[in-house]
């Protein structure tokens, strides 16, 4: 019996071609098992190192981002910007870095550890003096002078050695002329989130924390605050960068673009950040 060959040649050749097309169609999509026994493509991970003041704003941003990009899985670690800078200088496995001080990303760029021209500004932070609702301290009426109150035993600020918000707090206290009077009552958080926890839990009587944390749902109903004037401490310009070893450059760029885009800016504004260009 004579077999007619089509455009793809012999049956064996057609079978080989179909196998090859199937392999090409699956490139970049590693199948993983699901509870029902089916397979789906693995999500594209983006690992983020972020300043602790971004905890609530960035968490909310990521939720909105993943509604539009469900194939991208964002995992965020929060901590002090200085600590992350030291880790990233040793090539810690993060793809994207959000710092509370733009100088840290700039140093990484100067060291050749970032994607060229990927540096960006996303916000300017603010600091406040915060007390719990049950406190008798009149923080709104007395402002920074409330820290001189003799009933105060502990005043929490972030560690100025590696936390930009700690440096801002220390600078404001010195500019406003009360640092020397209260320095023996200062207690230091590892980062600004831990500092907020100190005062929220009662471990400290009052704290100088990020406005973004004071406005977050976890603390908004628990305390009251006074905003420290912006001209009393160096401007907290916050920025980020994509690391040179980012595993999925496109997914990382999508997240960066979302944060600095309209939706991301609206969320940052909601948490008290001042935005570039405003």
C-alpha positions in Angstrom: 0.0 0.0 0.0 1.4 3.3 -1.0 1.2 6.1 1.6 0.8 9.7 0.4 3.0 12.3 2.2 1.5 15.7 3.0 3.3 19.0 3.5 4.9 17.7 6.7 6.3 14.6 5.2 6.0 11.1 6.7 3.8 10.3 9.7 6.9 9.9 11.9 8.1 13.3 10.9 4.7 14.9 11.6 4.8 13.3 15.0 8.2 14.7 15.8 7.1 18.2 14.6 4.0 18.1 16.9 6.2 17.1 19.9 8.6 19.9 19.1 5.7 22.5 18.9 4.4 21.3 22.2 7.8 21.8 23.8 8.1 25.3 22.4 4.6 26.2 23.5 5.5 25.3 27.1 8.7 27.3 27.2 8.9 29.7 30.2 5.8 28.1 31.9 6.9 25.4 34.3 3.8 23.3 35.2 3.1 22.7 38.9 0.5 20.4 40.3 -2.7 21.7 41.9 -5.0 20.1 44.5 -7.3 18.8 41.9 -4.5 17.0 40.1 -4.4 19.4 37.2 -1.4 21.5 36.2 -1.0 25.2 35.9 1.9 27.5 34.9 4.2 28.6 37.8 3.8 32.3 38.8 6.6 34.7 38.1 8.1 35.7 41.5 9.4 39.2 42.4 11.2 39.5 45.7 11.1 43.0 47.2 13.2 44.6 50.0 11.2 47.5 51.4 11.6 50.2 54.1 9.4 49.4 57.1 7.5 52.7 56.7 5.9 51.2 53.6 4.4 48.2 55.3 0.7 49.2 55.0 0.9 51.3 51.8 2.9 48.7 49.9 0.9 45.8 51.1 -2.2 47.5 49.8 -0.5 48.4 46.5 0.6 44.8 46.0 -3.0 43.6 46.4 -4.1 46.0 43.7 -1.2 45.1 41.5 -1.9 41.4 41.6 -5.5 42.0 40.5 -4.0 43.3 37.2 -1.1 40.9 37.1 -2.2 37.6 38.6 0.7 35.8 37.0 3.2 37.8 39.1 3.8 36.7 42.7 5.2 39.6 44.8 6.9 38.7 48.1 7.9 41.7 50.3 10.4 41.7 53.2 10.3 44.9 55.4 13.1 46.3 57.5 15.5 49.2 57.9 16.8 50.7 54.7 20.4 50.7 56.0 20.3 47.0 56.9 18.9 46.1 53.4 21.6 48.3 51.8 24.3 46.2 53.6 22.7 43.0 52.5 22.2 44.1 48.9 25.8 45.2 48.8 26.6 41.5 49.2 24.0 40.6 46.5 21.1 39.4 48.8 18.5 37.7 46.7 16.1 40.5 46.0 14.9 41.9 42.7 13.6 45.3 43.7 14.6 47.7 46.6 12.4 50.4 48.1 14.4 52.6 50.4 13.4 55.4 52.8 16.5 57.2 51.7 17.3 57.6 48.0 21.0 57.7 48.8 21.1 54.0 49.5 19.9 53.0 46.0 22.3 55.6 44.5 25.2 53.9 46.3 24.2 50.6 44.9 24.1 52.1 41.5 27.5 53.6 41.8 28.8 50.2 42.8 27.4 48.7 39.6 24.9 46.5 41.5 21.8 47.8 39.8 20.1 47.8 36.4 21.4 50.9 34.6 19.0 53.9 34.9 16.5 52.0 36.9 16.7 54.3 39.9 13.5 56.1 40.8 11.9 58.4 43.4 8.5 57.4 44.8 7.7 59.6 47.8 8.8 62.0 50.5 8.2 60.8 54.1 7.1 62.7 57.1 7.6 62.1 60.9 5.1 62.7 63.7 5.1 62.6 67.5 2.6 59.8 68.4 0.9 58.8 71.7 -1.7 56.3 72.6 -5.3 57.5 73.1 -5.2 56.7 76.8 -2.1 58.9 77.3 -2.7 62.2 79.2 0.0 63.9 77.1 -1.4 66.8 75.1 0.6 66.1 72.0 -1.6 68.1 69.6 -1.6 71.2 71.9 2.1 71.1 73.0 3.8 69.7 69.9 7.4 68.8 70.3 7.5 70.4 73.8 5.4 67.5 75.1 8.6 65.4 75.1 9.9 67.5 78.0 7.0 66.3 80.2 8.5 64.9 83.4 6.1 61.9 83.4 7.7 60.5 80.3 10.1 57.7 81.0 10.8 56.4 77.5 10.7 58.1 74.0 11.0 55.7 71.1 12.8 56.6 67.8 14.3 54.4 65.1 18.0 53.7 65.3 19.7 56.6 63.5 22.6 54.3 62.6 20.7 52.5 59.9 17.1 53.8 59.8 16.5 57.1 57.8 13.5 57.9 60.0 15.7 57.6 63.1 18.1 60.1 61.6 15.2 62.4 60.8 13.9 62.1 64.3 17.3 62.8 65.8 17.8 65.8 63.5 14.4 67.3 64.4 14.9 66.9 68.1 18.2 68.7 67.8 16.9 71.5 65.5 14.0 72.1 67.9 16.4 72.3 70.9 15.2 69.5 73.1 17.6 66.6 72.2 20.0 67.3 75.1 17.1 67.3 77.6 15.6 64.0 76.6 18.5 61.9 75.1 18.8 59.8 78.3 15.1 58.7 77.8 15.5 57.6 74.2 14.9 54.0 73.2 15.7 52.7 69.7 13.8 50.5 67.4 15.6 48.4 64.9 13.4 50.1 62.2 10.5 52.5 62.2 7.9 49.7 62.4 9.5 48.3 65.5 9.6 51.8 66.9 5.9 52.2 66.3 5.3 48.9 68.1 7.2 50.1 71.1 4.9 53.0 71.7 1.7 51.2 70.5 2.3 48.4 73.0 3.1 50.8 75.9 6.8 49.8 76.1 7.5 53.5 75.4 5.3 56.5 76.5 5.7 58.4 73.2 7.4 57.9 69.9 8.6 59.8 66.8 7.4 57.6 64.0 6.5 57.7 60.3 3.2 59.5 59.4 2.5 56.5 57.1 2.3 54.2 60.1 0.3 56.7 62.2 -2.3 56.8 59.4 -2.4 53.0 58.9 -5.6 51.1 60.1 -3.6 49.3 62.8 -2.7 52.6 64.6 -5.1 55.2 63.3 -7.8 54.5 65.9 -5.3 53.8 68.7 -3.6 57.1 69.1 -3.1 60.7 68.1 -0.2 62.7 66.8 1.5 66.0 65.9 3.2 66.4 62.5 6.8 67.6 62.8 7.3 70.5 60.4 9.2 69.4 57.3 11.8 72.2 57.6 13.0 70.8 61.0 14.8 67.7 59.5 16.5 66.8 56.2 14.0 65.9 53.5 13.2 62.2 53.6 13.4 61.5 49.8 12.5 57.9 49.3 13.5 56.0 46.2 14.3 52.6 44.8 16.1 50.6 42.2 16.1 47.3 40.3 19.0 45.0 41.3 21.3 43.8 38.6 20.5 40.1 39.4 16.7 40.5 39.2 15.4 37.1 38.0 12.5 38.4 36.0 13.3 41.9 34.7 10.0 42.4 33.0 7.9 41.4 36.0 10.0 43.6 38.3 9.7 46.6 35.9 5.9 46.1 35.9 5.8 46.3 39.7 8.0 49.4 39.8 5.8 51.1 37.1 2.6 50.3 39.1 4.0 51.8 42.3 5.0 55.1 40.7 1.9 55.1 38.4 -1.5 56.6 39.2 -2.8 53.8 41.3 0.4 53.5 43.4 0.6 57.2 43.9 -3.0 57.4 45.1 -2.3 54.7 47.8 1.0 56.4 48.9 -0.9 59.7 49.2 -3.6 58.0 51.3 -0.9 57.1 53.8 0.5 60.6 54.1 3.4 60.5 51.7 4.3 63.5 49.7 4.7 62.6 46.0 7.4 63.6 43.4 6.2 66.5 41.3 3.6 67.7 43.8 
